Amino acid sequence: MGDRAEHIPDSTADAVGKLSEALEYVERARGHLYSFHQLIGHGDLVLGEAVDALRADGQTAAADMVENEMVGRNVINGRWTFQVVEEFDDTYWGPLREAEEQVRSDLTDGVRHLHEARMKEARRTHGHPDHTENP
């Protein structure tokens, strides 16, 4: 870690570390939201294939019902999954990233993962080739 941010108290590094940890969890949740988006999109395409298969089998009423009721249906009132993702990004994820970056800039001179860097320094075996400070 060298002399990076040595003037910052551990309590501040820990508090900012908690904010960064919260952002990491939200990043993971966002990934799951994108998985949801892709899975629903693929499911809708397969629904279209099911409609075609039902129609080819002469099951016109069933095909019409599935097509009219389910193919292209909103997953949340008025929204497809891409709109849910966009709204999440604009309403929550983006502002949280900005807040975390602002707090980190103001309180840790912009140093990322200061808490973890200090933990690495405390836990590494000095002089060991696999415990070096830097790459």
C-alpha positions in Angstrom: 0.0 0.0 0.0 3.0 2.2 0.4 2.1 5.8 1.5 -1.2 5.9 -0.2 -3.8 7.5 2.0 -2.0 6.9 5.3 -3.5 10.1 6.7 -7.0 8.6 6.5 -8.2 7.1 9.8 -9.0 3.4 9.8 -12.6 4.3 10.9 -13.1 6.3 7.8 -11.6 3.6 5.6 -13.9 1.1 7.2 -17.0 3.2 6.8 -16.2 3.9 3.1 -15.4 0.2 2.7 -19.0 -0.6 3.9 -20.4 1.8 1.3 -18.3 0.1 -1.4 -19.4 -3.3 -0.1 -23.0 -2.2 -0.5 -22.3 -1.2 -4.1 -20.7 -4.6 -4.7 -23.9 -6.3 -3.6 -26.0 -4.0 -5.8 -23.7 -4.8 -8.7 -24.3 -8.5 -8.1 -28.1 -7.9 -7.9 -27.9 -6.0 -11.2 -26.2 -9.0 -12.8 -29.1 -11.1 -11.6 -31.5 -8.5 -13.1 -29.8 -8.9 -16.4 -30.1 -12.7 -16.1 -33.8 -12.2 -15.5 -34.0 -9.9 -18.6 -32.2 -12.5 -20.8 -34.1 -15.5 -19.5 -37.5 -13.8 -19.9 -36.6 -12.7 -23.4 -35.5 -16.2 -24.4 -38.7 -17.6 -22.7 -40.8 -15.3 -24.8 -39.1 -16.4 -28.0 -39.7 -20.1 -27.0 -43.3 -19.2 -26.4 -43.5 -18.0 -30.0 -42.0 -21.4 -31.1 -44.7 -23.1 -29.0 -47.4 -21.1 -30.7 -46.0 -22.1 -34.1 -45.8 -25.8 -33.0 -49.4 -25.7 -31.7 -50.6 -24.1 -34.9 -48.7 -26.7 -37.0 -50.4 -29.4 -34.9 -53.8 -28.0 -35.8 -54.3 -26.6 -32.2 -55.4 -23.2 -33.5 -57.4 -22.2 -30.4 -54.6 -23.0 -28.0 -52.1 -21.3 -30.3 -54.2 -18.2 -30.5 -54.8 -18.1 -26.7 -51.0 -18.4 -25.9 -50.1 -15.9 -28.6 -52.7 -13.3 -27.5 -52.3 -13.7 -23.8 -48.6 -14.4 -23.4 -46.3 -13.7 -26.3 -44.9 -10.2 -25.9 -46.7 -9.7 -22.6 -45.4 -7.1 -20.1 -43.6 -8.6 -17.1 -44.6 -5.7 -14.8 -47.4 -3.3 -15.5 -46.5 -1.5 -18.7 -42.9 -2.8 -18.9 -40.8 -5.3 -20.6 -37.6 -6.5 -18.9 -35.4 -4.0 -20.8 -37.5 -1.2 -19.3 -37.1 -2.6 -15.8 -33.4 -2.8 -16.3 -33.2 0.8 -17.6 -35.4 2.1 -14.8 -33.3 0.3 -12.2 -30.1 1.7 -13.7 -31.4 5.2 -13.8 -33.2 5.2 -10.4 -30.9 3.2 -8.2 -27.8 1.7 -9.6 -26.4 4.9 -11.3 -27.1 7.2 -8.3 -25.5 4.7 -5.9 -22.4 4.4 -8.0 -22.2 8.3 -8.1 -22.7 8.5 -4.3 -20.0 5.9 -3.6 -17.6 7.6 -6.0 -18.3 11.0 -4.4 -17.8 9.8 -0.8 -14.7 7.9 -1.8 -13.3 11.0 -3.5 -14.1 13.2 -0.6 -13.0 10.9 2.2 -10.3 8.6 0.8 -8.7 10.7 -1.9 -10.5 8.5 -4.4 -8.5 5.4 -3.3 -10.6 2.3 -4.1 -10.7 -0.6 -1.7 -8.6 1.2 0.9 -10.0 -1.0 3.7 -9.0 -4.2 1.7 -5.6 -2.7 0.9 -5.0 -2.2 4.6 -6.2 -5.7 5.4 -3.9 -7.1 2.7 -0.9 -5.2 4.2 -1.8 -6.5 7.7 -2.3 -10.2 6.6 0.5 -10.7 4.1 3.8 -12.3 5.0 6.5 -9.7 4.2 9.3 -11.2 2.1 7.3 -14.1 0.8 7.2 -14.2 -3.0 3.5 -14.9 -3.1 2.6 -12.2 -0.6 4.0 -9.2 -2.5 2.6 -5.7 -2.0 2.2 -5.0 -5.7 2.0 -7.1 -8.9 
